[in-house]
């Protein structure tokens, strides 16, 4: 999306690829293995290259969650189509579990990334939607975002009361039912 909006940064750095190795952040991968949360390398962008910086930053930030949402929908379409085909139970169980996992993971990623805390995509979308004077003040909170986010994740892991789960579970369950057709 950034490339379409005039910023070739990711393309010039070889990040427009389906090769997952180009997107792995070592520290994020290690955290995923040991702490059950992680991250990938952020896609490099330079908003100064955008033709319309505020609008284009919103579009670029929305592209990731939107692609996860579309992927969840497509997993759901395949799930619903395969439910109509008689398959051996051993194959159908594995296949259906894989498809449901695809729906849940993509919905989780889409909704998590829409949270308006820096550095998540939702923060850039909110910043672009706010009136300029409020966006400048909101941007001042950017340096605290990773600590707030990490605090929410760690607090949920250690206390057993996850604020993020409480906020994200209802829409995930809603769209899982909608996309899979399961009640």
VEXZAMAR-311000 format. One line per 4 residues: for each residue x, y, z of N, C-alpha, C, O. Coordinates in Angstrom, 2 decimals. Each point is the difference from the previous one (the first is absolute). Layout:
# residues N
X Y Z X Y Z X Y Z X Y Z; ...
# end
This chain:
# residues 183
0.84 -1.18 0.00 -0.84 1.18 0.00 0.88 1.25 0.00 -0.28 0.96 -0.71; 1.35 -0.98 1.52 0.89 1.16 0.05 0.59 0.28 -1.37 0.12 1.15 -0.42; 0.25 -2.21 -0.28 0.57 0.15 -1.35 -1.01 0.66 -0.93 0.36 0.86 -0.80; -1.63 -1.27 0.90 -1.06 0.60 -0.83 -0.25 1.46 0.36 -0.42 0.79 -0.84
0.70 -0.43 2.10 -0.21 1.38 0.46 1.24 0.88 -0.23 0.01 1.16 0.41; 1.02 -1.71 -1.05 1.15 0.81 -0.36 1.27 -0.25 0.80 1.02 0.65 -0.24; -1.05 -1.59 1.20 1.19 -0.26 0.81 0.62 -1.35 -0.40 -0.57 -1.05 0.30; 1.73 1.07 -0.96 0.64 -1.24 -0.44 0.93 -0.63 1.05 0.70 -0.96 -0.31
-0.69 1.47 1.55 0.98 -0.43 1.00 0.02 -1.52 0.18 1.06 -0.61 -0.10; -2.20 0.01 0.37 -0.06 -1.45 0.23 0.45 -0.77 -1.24 0.72 -0.99 0.11; -1.13 1.44 -1.28 0.38 -0.68 -1.24 1.51 0.08 -0.20 0.63 -1.00 -0.36; -0.06 2.18 0.59 1.44 0.17 -0.19 0.83 -0.79 1.02 1.16 -0.33 -0.26
-1.75 0.01 1.42 0.70 -0.78 1.01 -0.31 -1.49 -0.09 0.38 -0.77 0.89; -1.06 0.35 -1.96 -0.28 -1.42 -0.20 -1.04 -0.58 0.92 -0.02 -1.21 0.24; -0.85 2.05 0.30 -1.01 -0.47 0.95 -1.34 -0.33 -0.65 -0.93 -0.44 0.68; 0.79 0.64 -1.99 -1.23 -0.39 -0.69 0.19 -1.43 -0.52 0.18 -0.22 -1.19
-0.21 -0.73 2.11 0.22 -1.39 -0.33 -0.87 -0.88 0.87 -0.37 0.37 1.11; 0.05 -1.54 -1.63 -0.75 -0.97 0.79 0.93 -0.90 0.81 -0.46 -0.86 0.75; 1.77 1.06 -0.90 0.98 -0.77 0.77 -0.09 0.42 1.47 0.31 1.15 0.33; -0.73 -2.05 0.55 -0.17 0.37 1.40 1.30 0.41 0.70 -0.03 0.73 0.98
1.16 -1.20 -1.47 1.28 0.33 0.62 0.29 1.50 -0.04 0.67 0.53 0.88; -1.18 0.15 -1.90 0.23 1.45 -0.11 -0.80 0.78 1.04 0.25 1.18 0.22; -1.20 -1.84 0.43 -0.89 0.69 0.93 0.20 -0.41 1.46 -0.68 0.52 0.89; 1.61 -1.43 -0.64 0.21 -0.49 1.37 0.92 0.94 0.76 1.09 0.36 -0.46
-1.54 0.04 1.64 0.80 0.76 0.93 0.49 -1.01 1.04 -0.81 -0.65 0.66; 2.12 0.52 -0.50 0.57 -1.02 0.88 -0.53 0.14 1.43 -0.43 -0.98 0.60; 0.45 2.19 -0.08 -0.47 0.22 1.38 -1.49 -0.33 0.12 -0.42 -0.62 0.98; -0.37 1.03 -1.96 -1.43 -0.30 0.01 -0.26 -1.49 -0.07 -0.91 -0.50 0.65
1.71 -0.23 -1.44 -0.15 -1.45 -0.11 0.37 -0.68 1.32 -0.68 -0.93 0.43; 1.76 1.38 0.20 0.40 -0.57 1.29 -1.06 0.26 1.07 -0.31 -0.88 0.80; -0.23 2.09 -0.79 -1.07 0.30 0.96 -1.21 -0.90 -0.25 -0.64 -0.46 0.94; 0.34 0.21 -2.21 -1.14 -0.86 -0.32 0.21 -1.40 0.56 -0.92 -0.60 0.57
2.13 0.08 -0.73 0.30 -1.35 0.48 -0.05 -0.07 1.53 -0.57 -0.94 0.55; 1.16 1.93 0.12 0.13 -0.08 1.46 -1.11 0.68 0.78 -0.32 -0.42 1.12; -0.28 1.46 -1.68 -1.01 0.76 0.75 -1.39 -0.07 -0.63 -0.95 0.56 0.54; 0.81 -1.25 -1.68 -1.27 -0.20 -0.68 -0.60 1.27 -0.58 -1.21 0.08 -0.22
2.03 0.91 -0.03 -0.39 1.14 -0.82 1.25 0.45 -0.73 1.11 -0.17 0.49; -1.30 0.73 -1.66 1.17 0.41 -0.78 -0.41 0.97 -1.08 -1.12 0.51 -0.01; 2.05 -0.24 -0.90 -0.25 0.97 -1.05 0.94 -0.28 -1.16 1.00 -0.71 0.14; -1.33 1.26 -1.27 0.86 -0.07 -1.17 0.64 1.35 -0.23 -0.29 0.97 0.71
1.15 -0.90 -1.71 0.63 1.28 -0.35 -1.09 0.95 -0.51 -0.83 -0.39 -0.82; 0.83 1.61 1.29 -0.95 0.95 -0.57 0.38 0.31 -1.45 1.18 0.03 -0.35; -2.18 0.19 -0.47 0.25 0.34 -1.39 0.48 1.45 -0.04 -0.69 0.90 0.49; 1.86 -0.67 -1.09 0.52 1.38 -0.02 -0.80 0.88 -0.96 -0.22 -0.36 -1.16
-0.19 1.51 1.66 -0.66 0.99 -0.86 0.60 1.36 0.29 0.56 0.24 1.07; -0.68 0.64 -2.03 0.41 1.38 0.16 -1.18 0.87 -0.41 -0.22 0.23 -1.19; -0.56 0.25 2.17 -1.20 0.79 -0.32 0.30 1.26 -0.81 -0.90 0.55 -0.64; 2.15 -0.10 0.65 0.36 1.17 -0.80 -0.13 -0.27 -1.49 -0.09 0.93 -0.80
0.08 -2.20 0.41 -0.14 -0.36 -1.42 -1.46 -0.11 -0.43 -0.28 -0.05 -1.20; -0.65 0.03 2.15 -1.41 -0.14 -0.35 -0.49 1.25 -0.73 0.44 1.12 0.28; -1.35 -1.33 -1.22 -0.59 1.13 -0.72 -0.90 0.82 0.93 -0.02 1.23 -0.07; -0.73 -1.91 0.93 -0.87 0.64 0.99 0.31 -0.66 1.34 -0.64 -0.99 0.36
1.62 1.51 0.40 0.53 -0.71 1.18 -1.03 -0.47 1.01 0.06 -1.15 0.44; -1.00 1.98 -0.04 -0.97 -0.43 1.03 -0.91 -1.11 -0.53 -0.17 -1.02 0.66; -0.40 1.22 -1.82 -0.90 -1.00 -0.59 0.76 -1.29 -0.32 -0.47 -1.10 0.33; 1.62 1.23 -0.96 0.76 -1.18 -0.41 0.51 -0.80 1.20 0.07 -1.23 -0.07
0.28 1.90 1.15 0.44 -0.72 1.20 -1.15 -0.82 0.59 0.22 -1.11 0.50; -1.44 1.64 -0.57 -1.17 -0.76 0.45 -0.17 -1.24 -0.88 -0.22 -1.10 0.50; 0.31 1.29 -1.82 -0.19 -1.11 -0.92 1.07 -1.08 0.19 -0.31 -1.19 0.01; 1.55 1.60 0.15 1.09 -0.95 0.20 -0.19 -0.75 1.32 0.20 -1.21 0.07
-0.58 1.93 0.98 -0.20 -0.62 1.31 -1.19 -0.95 -0.01 0.01 -1.00 0.71; -1.02 1.30 -1.49 -1.19 -0.85 -0.06 0.21 -1.24 -0.86 -0.71 -0.99 0.16; 1.68 1.02 -1.07 0.22 -1.10 -0.94 0.32 -1.31 0.70 -0.50 -1.06 -0.40; 1.33 1.10 1.45 0.37 -1.24 0.70 -1.19 -0.66 0.67 -0.29 -1.16 -0.28
-0.41 1.88 1.18 -1.18 -0.60 0.62 -1.06 -0.42 -1.02 -0.67 -1.02 0.18; 0.51 1.81 -1.24 -0.99 -0.36 -1.03 0.38 -1.31 -0.68 -0.87 -0.82 -0.29; 2.17 0.62 0.03 0.42 -1.25 -0.64 -0.21 -1.19 0.93 -0.35 -1.08 -0.46; 0.56 1.28 1.77 -0.29 -1.07 0.95 -1.49 -0.31 0.03 -0.40 -1.16 0.07
-0.42 2.19 -0.12 -1.45 -0.19 0.03 -0.47 -0.74 -1.25 -0.83 -0.90 0.09; 1.36 1.27 -1.25 -0.36 -0.67 -1.25 0.48 -1.46 0.04 -0.72 -0.89 -0.45; 1.91 0.66 0.99 0.50 -1.37 0.12 -0.92 -0.83 0.89 -0.31 -1.15 -0.33; -0.14 1.71 1.45 -0.92 -0.70 0.89 -1.29 -0.35 -0.74 -0.52 -1.10 0.14
0.02 2.05 -0.91 -1.21 -0.22 -0.79 0.20 -1.15 -1.00 -0.86 -0.86 -0.14; 2.01 0.86 -0.55 0.27 -1.04 -0.99 0.15 -1.38 0.65 -0.47 -1.00 -0.55; 1.13 0.94 1.71 0.06 -1.27 0.74 -1.43 -0.46 0.32 -0.29 -1.19 -0.07; -0.58 2.13 0.42 -1.39 -0.33 0.31 -0.75 -0.52 -1.22 -0.78 -0.94 0.11
1.01 1.55 -1.26 -0.65 -0.46 -1.24 0.42 -1.43 -0.30 -0.83 -0.85 -0.31; 2.14 0.58 0.40 0.50 -1.36 -0.25 -0.59 -0.98 1.01 -0.41 -1.10 -0.35; 0.36 1.52 1.62 -0.59 -0.84 1.06 -1.44 -0.35 -0.35 -0.38 -1.17 0.07; -0.41 2.16 -0.44 -1.41 -0.24 -0.29 -0.18 -0.88 -1.25 -0.89 -0.84 -0.05
1.75 1.05 -0.94 -0.09 -0.83 -1.21 0.35 -1.45 0.31 -0.67 -0.92 -0.47; 1.72 0.71 1.24 0.44 -1.37 0.31 -0.97 -0.73 0.93 -0.04 -1.23 0.01; -0.74 1.98 0.76 -0.99 -0.64 0.88 -1.08 -0.72 -0.80 -0.64 -0.92 0.51; 0.45 1.33 -1.75 -1.03 -0.61 -0.84 0.50 -1.26 -0.71 -0.79 -0.74 -0.58
2.10 0.50 0.62 0.60 -1.14 -0.69 0.25 -1.12 1.02 0.61 0.24 1.04; -1.08 -1.44 -1.34 0.28 -1.10 0.94 1.49 -0.38 -0.06 0.52 -0.40 -1.04; 0.14 0.54 2.17 1.42 -0.33 0.12 0.18 -1.04 1.09 -0.81 -0.08 0.92; 1.88 -0.73 -1.01 0.29 -0.93 1.10 0.19 0.79 1.30 0.61 1.07 -0.01
-1.12 -1.59 1.13 0.08 0.74 1.27 1.42 0.41 0.40 0.18 1.09 0.54; 0.80 -1.92 -0.80 1.37 0.35 0.39 0.51 1.21 -0.77 0.70 0.84 0.55; -1.06 -0.75 -1.83 0.43 1.13 -0.82 -0.81 1.24 0.34 0.55 1.09 0.15; -1.87 -1.25 -0.02 -0.85 1.16 0.25 0.33 0.66 1.33 -0.01 1.23 0.09
0.30 -2.01 0.95 0.31 0.58 1.31 1.25 0.87 -0.07 0.01 1.12 0.50; 1.04 -1.64 -1.11 1.26 0.75 -0.13 -0.21 1.24 -0.87 0.44 1.09 0.35; -1.10 -1.27 -1.47 -0.23 1.11 -0.93 -0.87 1.08 0.62 0.31 1.19 -0.13; -1.40 -1.58 0.79 -0.90 0.98 0.61 0.69 0.74 1.14 -0.18 1.20 0.16
0.97 -1.92 0.64 0.75 0.67 1.07 1.00 1.00 -0.56 0.18 1.09 0.54; 0.47 -1.45 -1.63 0.95 0.90 -0.65 -0.71 1.26 -0.52 0.50 1.11 0.18; -1.64 -1.29 -0.80 -0.75 1.14 -0.53 -0.54 0.90 1.11 0.06 1.22 -0.11; -0.59 -1.81 1.17 -0.49 0.79 1.14 1.16 0.77 0.63 -0.15 1.16 0.37
1.31 -1.81 -0.25 1.17 0.68 0.53 0.40 1.17 -0.90 0.36 1.07 0.49; -0.44 -1.27 -1.79 0.29 1.08 -0.94 -0.93 1.19 0.17 0.42 1.15 -0.07; -1.69 -1.44 0.31 -0.98 1.07 0.23 0.35 0.74 1.29 0.08 1.23 0.01; 0.11 -1.98 1.08 0.23 0.62 1.31 1.31 0.80 0.02 0.03 1.12 0.51
1.04 -1.69 -1.05 1.29 0.70 0.00 -0.10 1.30 -0.80 0.48 1.04 0.44; -1.09 -1.10 -1.62 -0.10 1.22 -0.82 -0.91 1.04 0.61 0.29 1.19 -0.07; -1.40 -1.62 0.68 -0.86 0.96 0.69 0.72 0.61 1.20 -0.10 1.20 0.24; 0.84 -2.02 0.49 0.75 0.49 1.15 1.02 1.05 -0.42 0.12 1.05 0.62
0.62 -1.35 -1.68 1.00 0.95 -0.49 -0.65 1.30 -0.49 0.48 1.09 0.30; -1.57 -1.23 -1.05 -0.68 1.19 -0.53 -0.49 0.89 1.13 0.24 1.21 0.00; -0.94 -1.80 0.95 -0.59 0.80 1.08 1.06 0.53 0.97 -0.10 1.13 0.46; 1.10 -1.94 -0.15 1.08 0.46 0.87 0.71 1.20 -0.62 0.28 0.98 0.68
0.02 -1.07 -1.98 0.71 1.10 -0.65 -0.84 1.26 -0.17 0.54 1.07 -0.30; -1.85 -1.18 0.51 -0.85 1.19 -0.08 -0.10 0.74 1.34 -0.64 1.05 0.08; 1.26 -1.58 0.96 0.01 0.69 1.29 0.78 1.31 -0.16 1.10 -0.01 -0.56; -1.65 1.13 1.02 0.67 1.29 -0.23 1.10 0.31 1.01 -0.01 1.05 0.65
0.97 -1.97 -0.52 1.18 0.21 0.84 1.21 -0.12 -0.90 0.13 -0.99 -0.73; 0.76 1.96 0.77 1.22 -0.07 -0.79 0.80 -1.21 0.42 0.07 -0.27 1.20; 0.53 -0.47 -2.08 0.21 0.21 -1.42 -1.00 -0.73 -0.89 0.25 -0.17 -1.19; -1.37 -0.26 1.73 -0.97 -0.76 -0.78 -0.66 0.86 -1.06 -0.04 1.23 0.11
-0.47 -1.89 -1.15 -0.61 0.72 -1.13 -1.16 0.89 0.43 -0.19 1.07 -0.57; -0.57 -1.50 1.55 -1.13 0.79 0.46 0.41 1.38 0.49 -0.77 0.96 -0.12; 1.98 -0.84 0.66 0.46 1.31 0.47 0.23 0.95 -1.17 -0.29 1.19 0.10; 0.81 -1.72 -1.20 0.24 0.85 -1.17 -1.32 0.40 -0.67 -0.13 1.10 -0.53
-0.83 -2.03 0.58 -1.31 0.32 -0.57 -0.67 1.09 0.83 -0.51 0.98 -0.54; 0.51 -1.15 1.86 -0.60 1.02 0.87 0.71 1.33 -0.16 -0.65 1.05 -0.08; 1.96 -1.07 0.04 0.77 1.25 -0.18 -0.42 0.73 -1.28 -0.13 1.22 0.00; -0.07 -1.98 -1.07 -0.40 0.61 -1.27 -1.43 0.51 -0.01 -0.33 0.91 -0.76
-0.51 -1.49 1.60 -1.41 0.42 0.05 -0.24 1.19 0.94 -0.98 0.73 -0.15; 1.88 -0.56 1.10 -0.17 1.11 0.95 0.26 1.34 -0.67 0.78 0.07 -0.95; -1.43 1.00 1.42 0.37 1.34 -0.48 1.48 0.22 0.28 0.55 -0.54 0.96; 0.09 1.33 -1.80 1.46 0.14 0.04 0.52 0.34 1.39 0.98 -0.60 0.46
-1.60 1.55 0.23 0.52 0.41 1.32 -0.09 -1.14 1.02 0.87 -0.11 0.87; -1.90 -0.73 -0.97 -0.11 -1.16 0.89 0.96 -1.12 -0.42 0.53 -0.72 0.84; -0.32 0.59 -2.14 0.94 -1.02 -0.50 1.42 0.28 0.49 0.74 -0.93 0.32; -0.37 2.21 -0.26 1.33 0.37 0.50 0.14 -0.38 1.46 1.04 -0.53 0.41
-2.07 0.78 0.38 0.04 -0.36 1.43 0.00 -1.52 0.18 0.70 -0.53 0.86; -1.50 -0.16 -1.67 -0.05 -1.47 0.06 1.36 -0.59 -0.37 0.44 -0.99 0.61; 0.22 1.57 -1.58 1.32 -0.48 -0.45 1.02 0.09 1.13 0.95 -0.78 0.04; -1.13 1.72 0.89 0.92 0.14 1.13 -0.02 -1.24 0.90 0.96 -0.25 0.73
-2.03 -0.51 -0.77 -0.12 -1.21 0.82 0.71 -1.20 -0.64 0.12 -1.06 0.62; 0.34 1.22 -1.85 0.58 -1.10 -0.77 1.12 -0.72 0.75 0.07 -1.23 -0.04; 0.79 1.96 0.72 1.14 -0.62 0.66 -0.41 -0.91 1.16 0.77 -0.87 0.40; -1.98 1.07 0.14 -0.48 -0.84 1.10 -0.75 -1.23 -0.48 -0.21 -0.94 0.77
-0.20 0.92 -2.03 -0.82 -1.07 -0.54 0.54 -1.40 0.19 -0.72 -0.87 0.50; 1.98 0.61 -0.88 0.51 -1.37 0.18 -0.03 -0.46 1.46 -0.25 -1.18 0.27; 0.50 2.09 0.67 -0.02 -0.36 1.41 -1.42 -0.29 0.48 -0.23 -0.92 0.78; -0.73 1.71 -1.26 -1.40 -0.24 0.34 -0.44 -1.36 -0.55 -0.62 -0.79 0.71
0.95 0.54 -1.96 -0.36 -1.25 -0.64 0.64 -1.19 0.70 -0.66 -0.99 0.29; 1.94 1.09 -0.03 0.72 -1.07 0.69 -0.59 -0.21 1.39 -0.14 -1.14 0.45; -0.19 2.23 0.24 -0.61 -0.10 1.32 -1.33 -0.74 -0.04 -0.27 -0.84 0.86; -0.55 1.15 -1.86 -1.29 -0.69 -0.13 0.18 -1.49 -0.25 -0.72 -0.82 0.56
1.69 0.48 -1.41 0.25 -1.41 -0.32 0.55 -0.74 1.22 -0.48 -1.08 0.34; 1.49 1.66 0.30 0.62 -0.65 1.15 -0.99 -0.11 1.15 -0.05 -1.03 0.68; -0.72 2.08 -0.45 -0.99 -0.02 1.08 -1.00 -1.14 -0.22 -0.37 -0.70 0.94; -0.05 0.53 -2.17 -0.93 -1.09 -0.31 0.63 -1.36 0.19 -0.65 -0.93 0.48
1.92 0.79 -0.87 0.69 -1.29 0.13 0.21 -0.38 1.47 -0.12 -1.17 0.35; 0.43 2.14 0.48 0.32 -0.31 1.39 -1.18 0.04 0.96 -0.03 -0.71 1.00; -0.96 1.55 -1.32 -1.13 0.12 0.93 -1.14 -0.95 -0.34 -0.84 -0.29 0.84; 0.83 -0.20 -2.07 -1.10 -0.86 -0.43 -1.23 0.79 -0.41 -1.01 -0.59 -0.37
1.09 1.94 0.43 -1.10 0.87 -0.41 0.51 0.86 -1.15 0.67 1.00 0.21; -1.00 -1.41 -1.42 0.51 0.70 -1.17 -0.99 1.03 -0.51 -1.09 -0.34 -0.47; 1.48 1.60 0.57 -0.84 1.09 -0.52 -0.13 -0.15 -1.51 -1.08 0.17 -0.57; 2.21 -0.50 -0.08 -0.03 -0.15 -1.46 -0.95 -1.12 -0.42 -0.76 0.16 -0.95
0.80 -1.26 1.66 -0.89 -1.12 -0.32 -1.46 0.39 0.23 -0.88 -0.36 -0.79; 0.62 1.08 1.85 -1.37 0.43 0.29 -0.54 0.92 -1.09 -1.19 -0.04 -0.33; 2.06 0.87 -0.23 -0.41 0.93 -1.05 -0.10 -0.69 -1.36 -0.92 0.27 -0.77; 1.86 -1.16 0.47 0.08 -0.59 -1.33 -0.87 -1.26 -0.18 -0.43 -0.29 -1.11
0.17 -0.45 2.18 -0.74 -1.26 -0.13 -1.41 0.15 -0.59 -0.37 -0.77 -0.88; -0.44 1.73 1.34 -1.36 0.10 -0.58 -0.02 0.21 -1.52 -0.74 -0.71 -0.68; 1.51 1.66 0.12 -0.06 0.11 -1.46 0.62 -1.20 -0.72 -0.45 -0.36 -1.09; 1.47 -0.27 1.69 0.58 -1.20 -0.62 -1.06 -1.09 -0.06 -0.16 -0.65 -1.04
-0.55 0.43 2.13 -1.05 -1.03 0.04 -1.12 0.32 -0.99 -0.51 -0.90 -0.67; 0.14 2.16 0.59 -1.07 0.41 -0.92 0.38 -0.32 -1.45 -0.77 -0.64 -0.72; 1.97 1.09 0.30 0.40 -0.21 -1.38 0.35 -1.47 -0.27 -0.15 -0.46 -1.13; 0.60 -0.28 2.12 0.24 -1.43 -0.17 -1.32 -0.70 -0.32 -0.06 -0.82 -0.91
-0.99 1.15 1.66 -1.32 -0.58 -0.28 -0.48 0.41 -1.40 -0.52 -0.82 -0.76; 0.69 2.10 0.44 -0.46 0.51 -1.28 0.72 -0.68 -1.17 -0.63 -0.40 -0.98; 1.95 0.28 1.08 0.79 -0.54 -1.11 -0.08 -1.51 -0.09 0.04 -0.55 -1.11; -0.14 -0.14 2.24 0.01 -1.47 -0.03 -1.39 -0.59 -0.10 -0.16 -1.14 -0.44
-0.84 1.91 0.83 -1.36 -0.52 0.01 -0.29 -0.89 1.21 -1.07 -0.59 0.10; 2.04 0.51 0.82 -0.19 -0.82 1.21 -0.72 0.84 1.05 0.16 1.22 0.05; -0.95 -1.89 0.78 -0.70 0.74 1.05 0.73 -0.10 1.32 -0.45 0.57 0.99
# end
